C-alpha cells in the first residue's frame, strides 16, 4: 500500500509535468517593455497594461475542442493547437511530460493534460484537497496562492488551484484542476506568463467552465 508520504511525492512529480520550465522568450511576440518610471498620476499596473496589446496576446474567440481521445471536450481559443515537439522538449525537458499540450501559436500560453495512472475515486477528492495543496508547494516552492477549493463543473467534482509560481524567466500564472476520470487522476493545467494574467485569467476561467468529461 502506498504511504501518504509516497502519495505526496508522486503528486509532486505529476505536478511537475504540468509546469513549463521556461517561457521560451524567443518564441514570444515582441512586447514594448520600456516602462517609464511611475509618477504620482499613473500606477504601475496602468503603465504595465499600456505595454501589452490585449488584441495581440489575449484569447481569441473560443471553439469546442476534443482531447484525450474524445474523453475531454472543452472550449479553447481558435488559434490553439498541439504544442510543437521542439517546444515540448524545451518547456518540459524532464522525463515527466504531459500527455497532451495545447497552446497559442507562440507557445507561451498553454493547456497541459495528463490522465495519470494514479488511482483516485471521486469521493476522495474532498479529503485530498489539503494534501494536494501541500504537494503543489513541494513541487513549486515560493508559489503565491490565489485559490484552493473544491468545485463542481458541469456536474463533476474538481480540486481547483490558482496561483503564481516562480520560473527561470519570470513568474507564471497557473490554474490547475484535478478530478477522477475512470477512477484515475486527471490533471489539467493552464499557464501563461504572469504579465498576461490580467488579460488571460477571465478567458482561462471560461475555458475551465466549459470542461466536459466522458467516462
C-alpha positions, 0 to 999 in steps of 0.5 A: 500500500502506498504511504501518504508520504509516497502519495505526496511525492508522486503528486509532486512529480505529476505536478511537475509535468504540468509546469513549463520550465521556461517561457521560451522568450524567443518564441514570444511576440515582441512586447514594448517593455520600456516602462517609464518610471511611475509618477504620482498620476499613473500606477504601475499596473496602468503603465504595465497594461499600456505595454501589452496589446490585449488584441495581440496576446489575449484569447481569441474567440473560443471553439469546442475542442476534443482531447484525450481521445474524445474523453475531454471536450472543452472550449479553447481559443481558435488559434490553439493547437498541439504544442510543437515537439521542439517546444515540448522538449524545451518547456518540459525537458524532464522525463515527466511530460504531459500527455497532451499540450495545447497552446497559442501559436507562440507557445507561451500560453498553454493547456497541459493534460495528463490522465495519470495512472494514479488511482483516485475515486471521486469521493476522495477528492474532498479529503485530498484537497489539503494534501494536494495543496501541500504537494503543489508547494513541494513541487513549486516552492515560493508559489503565491496562492490565489485559490484552493477549493473544491468545485463542481463543473458541469456536474463533476467534482474538481480540486481547483488551484490558482496561483503564481509560481516562480520560473527561470524567466519570470513568474507564471500564472497557473490554474490547475484542476484535478478530478477522477476520470475512470477512477484515475487522476486527471490533471489539467493545467493552464499557464501563461506568463504572469504579465498576461494574467490580467488579460488571460485569467477571465478567458482561462476561467471560461475555458475551465467552465466549459470542461466536459468529461466522458467516462 
